[in-house]
Amino acid sequence: MIRRICLSLIILSLLVACKETSENKSIEKESGKSTETEIITDIDISDIPKKWTNVTEFENGAYFIFEPCDREIFGYSIKKNAEQWVFNSEGSHDITTYPIISAKINNAGALVITLKTEEKENPETDLVIVEYLKDRTKFNIEFLYEDSYELYTNELHLNKYEKLIQPCYECEKYCPEENPNFLKKIDVSEDRLINPGKNVGILKHNTVPTDISNLFRENQIIEHTNPPFNQEVTHIRLGDGNDIYIHWTEKPYQISYVRIAGGNSTFKTKEGVRIGSTIEEVEKMLWTQFQIRGFEIDRDLAGTVFKYNNPEYTQFQLKFKPTNQLPIEQFEQIMGDKPIPSSHYLLKEAGLIVEEILVLFNNKAATGEELYSDSELTIFDNKAYYKKQELYNGTKQLLELIENEETPECPVSYTFLYHPLSLLGHYYSYEKSEYGSIACGNSMQSEINTINLVTKEKVEIQDVFTETSILKALKKDSWIINKANEFSIDVNSLNNLDDIFSFIESLGVSTDKSSFAVLQKESNTSKFMVRLIGYRQNPIDKVILGLVLDKQDTKDTQNLRFGIGQFGNGVFPKN
């Protein structure tokens, strides 16, 4: 979209100026022609507005401050360094600074700022702000050294222009943390909610054919067979244009996918995507660009999404249809099976809208399910955010791993898993596991982390619970006692936590003081039942020590929001 808009900028005539140092002359633009005029008035640099920001004209004639996603907003600034006024050209990844030699007003009312350059052949250049003296909110500025001629406004008028921020997905493949729709609640009832890979309304991934008669009325159910593949299909007519088609797998009968159709359908995803959404709306709601197949090909494939940049939508298929008629020479450009980027301007001009939604159910590893949420913390099945700041994201890690490590000889087949364990106040414990094939070899590791949500730093067990209670509980643990006896070590000789953790690690158990989680609060006391977790590689096994501990802050002992076992994970089964 932005590239199309940028190509539509009004092409302005370039004002050619030259510096004649012997006669002190400049050039103004007048009706498309260049004429020489004497510079006649000096101006105090301190009186010149100090911040000049690029203004972009769009196709509809409106002007905006356009903020690209891959660089800063382009502009100029005037500052004083010590006793020297300088001019800064800003906006790329660097700032170029030019000492100011002079500032004058010519008799055409233009402000001419003469700058010192580092070019031997052209040690000076002029920057011309056209019609500077007129009452305007935007100005033509010609910067001859960079051969540029564009519109700018200054800080006196900046608030008169709306800022248009380019979505990050137009510069990056995957940037969910910048999504303004993140955690936004869509007004849709549970029986009309599309949760890709999980459910379509009251249909769940574990729904079987015998459940249908209990979920819907008999006059709503139509059974038939899909001719090309002899696939069993159940057509549910909910009324008011809400039609869903359940496509079943072969024995054992499970939902393969659900097709949603009907121009008046009220089914929506949690982002708000529905039948009738435009392709621009889908980009913004899903916060990703994608590719679609062209038209005038196979009826079932024409206009379908070929690939999402955001991998979280692999369980979600859309089919688009045009609503505007294009000239044949333009329509031919979006025909055929070659993938077309969703940002292509002809797709917008064709007025593409969602015609059908397919929700896949056959991949049980689909991501995106919300496990826990409060006013500050939201935990999904493979990612978590605190105050909308990302704590971890297994999907993003996998993408980065593939980009950095995959080669034709060594493909990456890897998995990152995160599972919440406990949340005590602002201390959050979770399990991280990763395994798979990488660099033509296999890798597998697991760890338990506990962090302070406010600082996002790891915390150790003695930061949360009293060291006295930890030391006492560990010395009484049966596993510690048995291992100490096995190696003829007196448990009482382990005088502090460092001694005990060093002893545990000497037994081939990988753990640290952050490797703990809370099971529950002990009834009728202020103590907490805590689990210290370690991993052993040879043989592969887990070591879990049960401790009853006193919390450091005894004023707040009731704030265990969830404990071990509430969510399924590799260490503890779900209660």
N, C-alpha and C positions, 0 to 999 in steps of 0.2 A: 504494500500500500504506500509506504513512505517513498520508495524509489519512484513510483509512479507520480506521486505528488511533487517530488523534487524535480522530475523531468518537466513538470508543468510550470515551473517558475518563469515569470516574464523575462525574456532575454532583453536585457537593457544594452543600449549603445555604450561602448567603452570610450570613456573620456581620456584622450591621450594628452598627457602633460609632459612638459620637459622643463628642466631647470637650467636657466641661463644665469650662471653665477655672476657674470660681469654686469648684467643689466637688472638683476633681481626681478624676474618675470615669472608668472604662472599661467595656467590655462584653465578656462572655465568651459562648461558645456552649455551650448545655447542652441535650442531647436535642432539637436542632432549634429551641430557643426562645432568646430573648435576655433576659438579666436583668442588672441593674446590680449591680456589686460594687465595694467600696472597694479602691483600690490601697493596699497596706499595707507593702510592703518595697522599699527602694531596692536596686539591684544595681550592682556595679562593672562598667563597660562592658568593661574589660580582661579580665573573666572570661567574657565571652560569645564563643562560637565566631565566627570572623570571616568564614567563607566558607559561604554557603548556596546549594545547587544544586537546581534544579528536578528533581523526580522524576515520571516519567510511568507511569501504570498502563495496561497493555494488556489486550486482551480475555480473555486466559487468566488474568488475576489477578496476573501477574508485574509487578514494578516495574523500570524501567530509567532510566538517565540518557540521554535522547534528545538527540543532537547534530544539529540541522537542517543542511541543506546551504546554506541561504541566509542564515543569521545565526548568532550565537554562542549557546551554551547559556544559557538564561535563568537568572538567579540574583541574589543580593544579596551584598554584602560590607560589612564594617565596617572602616574604616581611621582612622588618626590623622594629620591634617594639621596640622603644628605642634602647637599645644596643643588643637586642636578635633577631637573625634571626629566622623566623618561616616559617612553611610549611602549606599551606591551601589546603584542599580538598574541591572543590566547585562543585555545580551542582544540588544537591537536593534542598530542601527548606532551608537547613541549610549549614553553612560553619564550617568545623571541622579544628581546628588549632593545630599544633604540633610544639613544640620547636625543633630546629635543634641542634643536639649534635655535628655532624661532617659531613664532605663531603670529600670523597676520590675517587681516580681512582684505580681500580684493574688492574692486569696485562693482563686482557682480554679487557681492554679499556672501561669497564662499569663504570658509575658514581654511587657510593653508598652513599646515604644520610641516615645517622642514625638519627632517630627521637625519641623523648621522648613521651611515651604514658601514659595514666592514668590507664593502666592495672597493677595490682599488680604482677601477675605471669609473665607478659612480659612487663617490664617497658620501653624496647627499641625495635624498629623494624627498618628494613632497607627498603628503597625504591631504586630500582635498575633501572637505565636508561641504557639499553643494547646498546653496540657499540656507546657510547656517543662521542668518539673521531673521529668516521668516518664522512665523508662528506655526511650527509643524511638530508632529509627534514622531515622524520618521524622516530619515535623511539618507540621501545617496552619499556614500563614501567611496572615494577612489584611492586605493593604496597602490601607487605606481610601482613600488619595489616588488610587490607580489602580484602585480598585474591583475588586481581584483577590483570589482565594481559592484557593490551590493547595498541593500537597504539596512539601516541600523536605527535603533532608538537609544536614548540615553536614560540615565536613572531618574530624570524628571518625569518621564512618560512611561516607564517600564510597566507600571501597574495598569496601563490601559490595554495591554495585550495579554491574551490568554496563553498560558504555556501548554504546548502539546508535546507530551512525552512519548517517544518512540518505544513500543514494547520491547523488552529485552529479548523476547523469542525471535525477533527479526534479526538479531545479531548472534544469538547463541541457540544451541539446539535444545537446551534444557535449563530452565531457571525458575523453578517453582517458588523459591523463597521470595521472589519479587512480585508474585501474583497478587494484585489488589483484591481478587475475589477469594483469597485464602480465608477459610473459616467462615465465609459469608453464608448465611442461612437462606436457602431458597424456600419460598412459600409453596410447599407442595406436601400433600398428605402422604402418609406412609404407604397407602395402597396404590399410589401413583408414582412412587419414587423408583428411579432406575439407579441401581448400584452395580456397575459392571462386574461380572464374574461372581456376584453374590446373590442379587435378587432383582426381580422386576415386580414391584408391588408386593403382593402376598406370595408370589412364586419364589421359592428359594432354590439354591443349588442342589439340595437334597430332595426336592419334590419329585415324586414318582407318579406314573399315570393313575394309580389307584387313589391318589390324593385329590385329583381334579374334581371328582363328583362331590367332595366335601367342601371344596373351596368356592365352587361356582354353581349356579342354578342349572338345571337340566336344559332349559331353553337357551342358555348362553353357550352351550358346548356343541361344537360341530367337529366330528372326527373325519379325517380324510388322509389320503396318501399323496406325497409329493412325487409326481410321475417320473422325473428324470432319475431319481435315486431310490424310488420306492421307500422313502423315508416317512415314518409315521408322523403326522402333524395334527395337533389339536388347535382348532380355531376358537378363540374365546371372544364372543361379541358382548362387550360390556355396555353397549348403548352410547348414544351421544358421540358417535364417531370414534370410540375407543375400542380398537380391534388389536388383539395380540395373537400371534401364531407361535405355538410351542412346537419346536422341532426336536424329536426324541432320537437318542442314539439307539443302536441295536442292543440286544440283550447284553448286560442288564440295562433295562430301560432307565435312562437318566436324561435330563434336559441337556441337549447339545447347544441350542441357542434359542432365543426368543426374538421374533421379528415384530416390531411395532409399526403400525401403519394407520392411515386415516388422517385426513386433513384437520380434524378437530380433536386430535388426541391430546389428553391432558397429562400424559406421562412425561416426566422430566428427570434429568440427572441432577445430582446435588449441586452442579454448577449452573443449571438452568437450561441445558440443551434440550430441545424438544422438536417435534415435527413442526416445520415452518421457520426454524431459526435460520438466519442468513449465514453465509459462509464467514462474513466479517464477525458476526456475533459469536460463532463457534470458536474462532481464533481467540477472541478476547475471553470467552467463558472458560475454555480449556487452557488458556494461556500457553498456546503452542501453535506453531504452523504445522502443516502437514501436506501430503501430496495426494491428489485424487487421480483416478483413471479418467481418460477422456470419454467423449460421447460418440454415438453412432457405432458402438461395438456391441458385444454381448449385452443383452437387455439386463441381466442380473448384475453385471459388472460395471456398466456405464455409470460414471459419476460417483463411484464408491471410493472411500478413502483407501489409498494404497499403503501409506506409511505415516505414522505420527512421529514428530520429533520427540515428543514426550512419551517414554515407554510405558507409562502407567496406564495408557489407554489401549493396550493390546487386546483387552476384553470387550472392546467397544467399537462397533462398525457403523459408519454413517453412509447413506446414499443421498446424493444431491441431484436436484433437477433444475434446469434453467426456467426462469419466469419471464425473461425478456428475449425478444427475437433479435439476433445479431445479423449484420450483413454476412452473406455467405463466405466472403473472403476472411472475415474474422472468426466465424464459427468453425471454419476448417482448421484454425489454429488450436482449437480445443477438442478436436476429434481424435479418435484412435486410442490405442492402449498405452501410449507413452505417458508416464506420470507427469502431472502438472502441479506446480507449487500452488498452495492455496492463496499466496500473495499475488498471483498473476492478475493483472488488471482486467483481462477479458472475463475472468470468472466473476468479478464484481459487476462488470457491465452486463453480464448475462443474467444477473439477479439470482444467483444460485441460492436455493433454500434446501433444508433437510426434507427429504421425501420419505425415507424409511430409517429406522434405527434397529440395528441388530446387536443384541447383548449375548455374548458368549458365556457358556457355563462350564465348558469342559476343561478349563485350566484351574485346578484347585489352588495354585500358587499365586492367584491374582492379588495385587496389592491395593491398598487404599482404604481398608476397613478401619473405621475409627474405634479405638478400644477404650479410651478414657479422655474426658475433657472437663476442664473447669475454666474459670475466668482467665487463667494465665497459661496453663499447660494443656497441650493436646497431643495425645499419643495415638499414632496409627500402627498398623501391624508391622511396618518396617521403617518408620521414621517418627520423629518427635520434634515438637516446637514449643519453646517457652517464650511467651510474649511475642509470638510470631517470628522469633529467631530460631533458626534450625539448630537442633542438638545433634542429630545424626540422620542419615538418609542412605539406606542400603542401595536403593535404585541408583542414586547419583554415584555412589562408590563404584558400582558395577560398570556404569558408563565410562567413568574415568579410567578404570582398570583396562577395559577393552580398548579404549583409545590409546593408552600408553603402552600396553603390553602385547596386544594381539598382532600376530604376523600370519602370513599364509601357511607357514610351516607349523606354527604353534597357535592354533585357535584358543580363545579363552572360553571355558565353560565353568563358570564360577557362581557362587551364591553368597550373599551377605544377609545374615538374619539378625534382627534385634528383637528382644522380648522384654517387656517391663516385668520387674520383680516386686519392688515395693516403693512406696512414696511416704516418707515420714517427714512431715513439715516440708521444707524445701530440699530435703536430701532424697535424691532419686537413684535407685539401684536398677540396673538392667543387665541382661545377658547379651553378649555379642558373639556370634559364631560365624565362621567363614570356612568354606571348603570348595574344592573343585580342581579343575585342571588349568594350569597356568605355566607359561614358559616351558612347555613340553614336559611338565611334571605335575605331580599332585601335591596339594597343600590342604591342611586342615588345622584349625586352632579355635579355641574358645576362651573367653575371659568374662569376668564379672566386674563391672565398673559402678562406683557410686560417686555421684557428682553433686555439687551445690548448684542448684538451678539458677541462683542469683548471680554467682560468679562464673559458672560453667567450668569450674575447676574441680579436679578430683578431690575427694575427701577421704581421710583414713578413719578407721573404726574408732580410734580414740578421740577423734574430733566430734563424734556424735555421742559416744558412751564413755563412761568414766574408765580410766586406765586401770584403776584398782579392781573394778568388777570384771573387766576383760581378762586381766592376768589371773584372777582367782578362778574364773570359769574355765579357762584353758588348762590350768594345772589340774583341774578336777575332771577334765574330759577323758573318757575311757580310752579313746583311740590314742591320745597323746601319752597317757600313762602306759599303755601296752607297748607302744613303739619305744618309749624311753627305757622300759624294762628290757625289751629285745636287744637294745644296744648298750645296756648297762649304764644308763644315764640317770642321775638323780634329778627328778622333776624339779625339786626345790632349788637346784643349781641354776635353773633358768630364771634369772632375776628380773628380766624385763621383757617387753614385747619383742624387741629386736632379737633377743636370744631365742624366744619361742618360734618366731617366723623363720629364723635361720635354721633351726632344727627341722621344721616342717619341710623347708626347701631341700635340706640335705637328704630327705627321704624320697626325692624325685617328684615332689608335688609342687606344681607351679601355682603360686598364689601370692597375694600381697595384702596390705592392710586396707585396700579399697575393695577387696573381693568379698563383700558381705551384703546381706539383705535382711529385711525384717520379716518375720513370719507373722507375729501378732503381738498384741499387748497382753501381758499376763493378767488374768482376772483378779480383781480385788487388790492389786498392787500397782506400783508405778513402774514396774520392771517390764522389759521387752524381751520376747523370744527372738533370738537372732541366729542366722546361719552364716558361718564362715565357709566359703567354697573354694576348693582347689581342684586342679586337674592333673592327672598322672598320664604320661605318655606310654610307659612300658610296664605293665599293660595299660591300654587306654581305659581310664576309669575316672570317676569323680570321688573326691573326698569332701564330705559335708560334716562340719562340726556344729553341734547344737549348743548355744550359749544363752544364758539368761542374764541380762545386763541392765545396769542403771543408766538412764539418759543423763547427759551432761546438764541440760536445761530442764530442771524438774518443774518449772512453772508451766510448761506446755507439754503434757504427756499424753494428750488425747488426740493428737493430730496425725494419726496413722490413716491416710486416705485409702490405701490398699496395701495388702501384704502378699507374701509369696503364695502362689497357687491360684490367685484370682484369674490370671491369664496363663494360657498354656505356653510352655517353653521347654527347652532341652534339659533343664536341670530338675524342674519340679513339674509334675502333671497338674492340670487344672482341677480345682476342687469340684 
